[in-house]
Amino acid sequence: MMQINNIAAVTPVAPIGESVKSSGATGFQQILKDAIHRVEQSRADATQAVEQFVTGENQDLHSTILATQRASLDFDLLLQMRNKVVQSYQEVMRMQL
């Protein structure tokens, strides 16, 4: 049976709001900015990985696919966050005072 070598350890991801120290509107705003920045960074990493694979700089298909899947999942998470924010806003607007 073949052994699997050269598998890098997965680094844990910090929670989105971990770097936020303030609360209130600026805290929420910072969380959204961090989430958008994370999505943009993962998209750029995926684009770079694909370009390196296509040009032959990186022969590792596995890491290229992982980078594209990570970018896709980050985008899906951001989309679900946006949906929940919109849903919450609509719920608040339906409240009677």
C-alpha positions in Angstrom: 0.0 0.0 0.0 1.3 3.5 -0.9 1.8 6.0 1.8 0.6 9.6 1.4 3.4 12.0 2.0 3.7 15.8 1.3 0.3 16.7 2.7 0.5 20.0 4.4 -1.3 20.6 7.6 -4.5 22.7 7.4 -4.1 26.1 9.2 -7.0 27.1 11.4 -9.0 30.1 10.2 -9.6 32.9 12.7 -13.2 33.9 13.3 -14.3 36.8 11.2 -14.8 39.2 14.1 -11.7 38.3 16.1 -9.8 41.4 15.2 -12.7 43.7 16.1 -12.3 45.4 19.4 -15.1 47.9 19.4 -18.8 47.3 19.5 -21.8 48.9 17.9 -22.1 50.1 14.3 -18.3 50.4 13.8 -17.9 46.8 15.0 -20.5 45.5 12.6 -19.0 47.6 9.8 -15.6 46.2 10.5 -16.9 42.6 10.5 -18.4 43.2 7.0 -15.2 44.9 5.7 -13.1 41.9 7.0 -15.5 39.4 5.4 -15.4 41.3 2.1 -11.6 41.5 2.3 -11.3 37.8 3.0 -13.5 37.0 0.0 -11.4 39.3 -2.3 -8.1 37.8 -1.0 -9.2 34.2 -1.5 -10.5 35.1 -5.0 -7.1 36.7 -5.8 -5.3 33.6 -4.4 -7.4 31.3 -6.6 -6.8 33.4 -9.7 -3.1 33.4 -9.0 -3.1 29.6 -8.4 -5.0 29.0 -11.7 -2.6 31.2 -13.6 0.4 29.5 -12.2 -1.0 26.1 -13.0 -1.9 27.1 -16.6 1.5 28.6 -17.2 3.3 25.5 -15.7 4.8 27.3 -12.7 2.9 25.2 -10.3 2.3 21.5 -11.2 0.2 20.8 -8.1 -3.4 20.5 -9.3 -4.6 19.6 -5.8 -3.6 23.0 -4.3 -5.1 24.8 -7.4 -8.4 23.1 -6.9 -8.3 23.8 -3.1 -7.7 27.5 -3.7 -10.7 27.7 -6.1 -13.0 25.8 -3.8 -11.9 28.0 -0.9 -12.7 31.1 -2.9 -16.1 29.6 -3.8 -17.0 28.7 -0.2 -15.9 32.2 1.0 -18.1 33.8 -1.5 -21.0 31.6 -0.6 -20.6 32.4 3.1 -20.5 36.2 2.3 -23.7 35.7 0.2 -25.5 34.0 3.1 -24.3 36.7 5.4 -25.8 39.3 3.1 -29.1 37.3 2.8 -29.4 37.2 6.6 -28.7 40.9 7.0 -31.3 41.7 4.4 -33.8 39.3 6.0 -33.2 40.9 9.4 -33.7 44.4 8.0 -36.9 43.4 6.4 -38.1 41.8 9.7 -37.3 45.0 11.6 -39.2 47.1 8.9 -42.3 44.9 9.4 -42.4 45.6 13.1 -45.1 47.8 14.4 -44.3 50.5 16.8 
